[in-house]
């Protein structure tokens, strides 16, 4: 019975992982690779956000907070430089 839960987790990983790659390919096709790569670079910010929302825990120390600010600042700079 324990192997069924492992198979279920593998199936969920394949389902959602394939969906993530599919949406990334659509983003590259419809926008450009630079903007699509920003989503991949910024995924730690989404992890922090979802951890805070769903688990009500924040595991950021000063170094992690500075790294999150650098990721956010870099993403904003790239988007601002590309806007018309």
Beta strands, then each sheet from edge to edge (+ up, - down):
end
